[in-house]
Amino acid sequence: MRNFNFYNPTRILFGEGQIASLAQHIPAGSRVLVTHGGGSIFQNGVWEQVEQALSSYPVSRFGGIEANPQYTTLLRAVAQAKADESSFILAVGGGSVIDGSKFIAAACAYSGEPFDLLCGTRAEQALPLGCVLTLAATGSESNGNGVVSHAERQQKLPFFSPLLFPRFAILDPRTTFSLPPRQIGNGVVDAFVHTLEQYLTYPSDAPLQDRYAEGLLLTLIEEGPKALANPEDYNVRANLMWCATQALNGLLGCGVPQDWATHLIGHELTALYHLDHAQTLAVILPALLAERRDAKHAKLLQYAERVWGLRKGSPDECVDAAIHATEAFFQRMGVATRLSAHGLDAEAIPEVLAQLQRHGMLALGEHRDIDLATSERILLRAL
Ligand SMILES: NC(=O)c1ccc[n+]([C@@H]2O[C@H](COP(=O)([O-])OP(=O)(O)OC[C@H]3O[C@@H](n4cnc5c(N)ncnc54)[C@H](O)[C@@H]3O)[C@@H](O)[C@H]2O)c1
């Protein structure tokens, strides 16, 4: 096992009714800016609960943070937060609202050009941030990462600061009942691929991390389809929500090699062709596993046996069957696994490669050996 430095200060408030406890976790006297997306919180009762819980604070609201939050939208929120002298940001939504709110929190406390924060300048100050999660997927509710899109530059820009871990995250599974099937599928696929990015690499003598990852994968496989079939099953939603948080709160990746090539190639597909984040993962991951089957052979075999129960046949047959089972699972969650399903053909690939080159993505994966030629082969397999 490798050395690691694990830090996660986010308080998790899990379960039905927890929104009512908001006032216990936001410092008295704070001027709260509530950030949200397109308006689902007004239809599913979440806003009512938040408004009631915050009745003792001065509250302002910034809505309209879109999926794959846009830099220009977030700058407007920063201007509002400054004008309102906000001292606490409460993000109410999915990964996009939370990521966007992390940027707002950092940019409000930054005296330079806000874009610097997306180009490697790490936030050294930030407004405190909390969140009410409404979509189980990204883990953003309990990590210090964010991704902001810049439409004009066709870029998705990741950033990180330990100051951007939410102070608390309210995880009430009932808030997810109103998700449309597309977002249920996306959420399960996202959490599944986050887990695989930290598991399906090469053996590193970390059996606890392996079994932790396998536990998350098995739970997602069991519970994911149930959420599609019965969207208001509280326990199913609760288990999925807790899986998604743990898939990217930092603990799973401790002491093990990590891949993340699927995400980095996927980001370019979103920036160029506007696929949902998880749609890109479902397309790239099976193709990447097929392309990298030799480098990942030992862990693919372990994955085949322990996660999919595949023991019959030659090792190669088991690996093939595991990749096939992964793809079939994504499809069962309603998420397509081919570029062609999104109307993209081979003509789309050169621009993805050009973007990877522009962004310096020339040595990806756990061995840093996925060069542009390998990325091209992965994309061709994904057609
Ligand atoms: N910070 C991280 O660690 C991390 C990790 C992975 C992905 N991301 C980023 O997060 C973003 C994706 O976030 P996401 O998958 O959570 O989706 P999202 O936040 O983009 O939301 C998707 C859609 O679902 C709607 N929605 C959210 N909650 C709802 C509810 N309860 N009922 C009805 N509709 C609801 C939103 O309004 C939006 O239209 C991408 O930009 C991705 O790159 C961040």
The ligand as an SDF file (V2000), in Angstrom:
LIG
                    3D

 44 48  0  0  0  0  0  0  0  0999 V2000
  -16.7550   17.6960   -7.7680 N   0  0  0  0  0  0  0  0  0  0  0  0
  -16.5910   16.4490   -8.1220 C   0  0  0  0  0  0  0  0  0  0  0  0
  -15.9150   15.6680   -7.4540 O   0  0  0  0  0  0  0  0  0  0  0  0
  -17.2580   15.9560   -9.3810 C   0  0  0  0  0  0  0  0  0  0  0  0
  -17.1950   14.5930   -9.7070 C   0  0  0  0  0  0  0  0  0  0  0  0
  -17.8440   14.1640  -10.8580 C   0  0  0  0  0  0  0  0  0  0  0  0
  -18.5320   15.0550  -11.6560 C   0  0  0  0  0  0  0  0  0  0  0  0
  -18.5430   16.3760  -11.3270 N   0  0  0  0  0  0  0  0  0  0  0  0
  -19.2670   17.3570  -12.1660 C   0  0  0  0  0  0  0  0  0  0  0  0
  -20.6020   17.4620  -11.6700 O   0  0  0  0  0  0  0  0  0  0  0  0
  -21.4840   17.7920  -12.7560 C   0  0  0  0  0  0  0  0  0  0  0  0
  -22.6020   16.7810  -12.8590 C   0  0  0  0  0  0  0  0  0  0  0  0
  -23.3380   16.7920  -11.6650 O   0  0  0  0  0  0  0  0  0  0  0  0
  -24.5710   15.7990  -11.4360 P   0  0  0  0  0  0  0  0  0  0  0  0
  -24.3420   14.5310  -12.1430 O   0  0  0  0  0  0  0  0  0  0  0  0
  -24.8270   15.7550   -9.9780 O   0  0  0  0  0  0  0  0  0  0  0  0
  -25.7640   16.4670  -12.2060 O   0  0  0  0  0  0  0  0  0  0  0  0
  -26.2250   17.9950  -12.2850 P   0  0  0  0  0  0  0  0  0  0  0  0
  -25.9920   18.6850  -10.9950 O   0  0  0  0  0  0  0  0  0  0  0  0
  -25.6190   18.5700  -13.5110 O   0  0  0  0  0  0  0  0  0  0  0  0
  -27.7930   17.8520  -12.4740 O   0  0  0  0  0  0  0  0  0  0  0  0
  -28.3340   17.2510  -13.6300 C   0  0  0  0  0  0  0  0  0  0  0  0
  -29.7720   17.7100  -13.8310 C   0  0  0  0  0  0  0  0  0  0  0  0
  -30.5930   17.1970  -12.7890 O   0  0  0  0  0  0  0  0  0  0  0  0
  -31.4010   18.2460  -12.2450 C   0  0  0  0  0  0  0  0  0  0  0  0
  -31.6970   17.8850  -10.8400 N   0  0  0  0  0  0  0  0  0  0  0  0
  -30.8440   17.8820   -9.7950 C   0  0  0  0  0  0  0  0  0  0  0  0
  -31.4820   17.4180   -8.6780 N   0  0  0  0  0  0  0  0  0  0  0  0
  -32.7590   17.1460   -9.0510 C   0  0  0  0  0  0  0  0  0  0  0  0
  -33.8910   16.6260   -8.3610 C   0  0  0  0  0  0  0  0  0  0  0  0
  -33.8260   16.2430   -7.0800 N   0  0  0  0  0  0  0  0  0  0  0  0
  -35.0470   16.4660   -9.0560 N   0  0  0  0  0  0  0  0  0  0  0  0
  -35.1260   16.7990  -10.3760 C   0  0  0  0  0  0  0  0  0  0  0  0
  -34.0790   17.2820  -11.0930 N   0  0  0  0  0  0  0  0  0  0  0  0
  -32.9140   17.4510  -10.4280 C   0  0  0  0  0  0  0  0  0  0  0  0
  -30.5450   19.4830  -12.4250 C   0  0  0  0  0  0  0  0  0  0  0  0
  -31.3030   20.6550  -12.3940 O   0  0  0  0  0  0  0  0  0  0  0  0
  -29.9200   19.2170  -13.7920 C   0  0  0  0  0  0  0  0  0  0  0  0
  -30.8030   19.6080  -14.8080 O   0  0  0  0  0  0  0  0  0  0  0  0
  -20.6220   17.8130  -14.0150 C   0  0  0  0  0  0  0  0  0  0  0  0
  -20.2270   19.1360  -14.3140 O   0  0  0  0  0  0  0  0  0  0  0  0
  -19.4300   16.9790  -13.6090 C   0  0  0  0  0  0  0  0  0  0  0  0
  -18.2540   17.2790  -14.3650 O   0  0  0  0  0  0  0  0  0  0  0  0
  -17.9570   16.8320  -10.1980 C   0  0  0  0  0  0  0  0  0  0  0  0
  1  2  1  0
  2  3  2  0
  2  4  1  0
  4  5  1  0
  4 44  2  0
  5  6  2  0
  6  7  1  0
  7  8  2  0
  8  9  1  0
  8 44  1  0
  9 10  1  0
  9 42  1  0
 10 11  1  0
 11 12  1  0
 11 40  1  0
 12 13  1  0
 13 14  1  0
 14 15  2  0
 14 16  1  0
 14 17  1  0
 17 18  1  0
 18 19  2  0
 18 20  1  0
 18 21  1  0
 21 22  1  0
 22 23  1  0
 23 24  1  0
 23 38  1  0
 24 25  1  0
 25 26  1  0
 25 36  1  0
 26 27  1  0
 26 35  1  0
 27 28  2  0
 28 29  1  0
 29 30  1  0
 29 35  2  0
 30 31  1  0
 30 32  2  0
 32 33  1  0
 33 34  2  0
 34 35  1  0
 36 37  1  0
 36 38  1  0
 38 39  1  0
 40 41  1  0
 40 42  1  0
 42 43  1  0
M  CHG  2   8   1  16  -1
M  END
$$$$
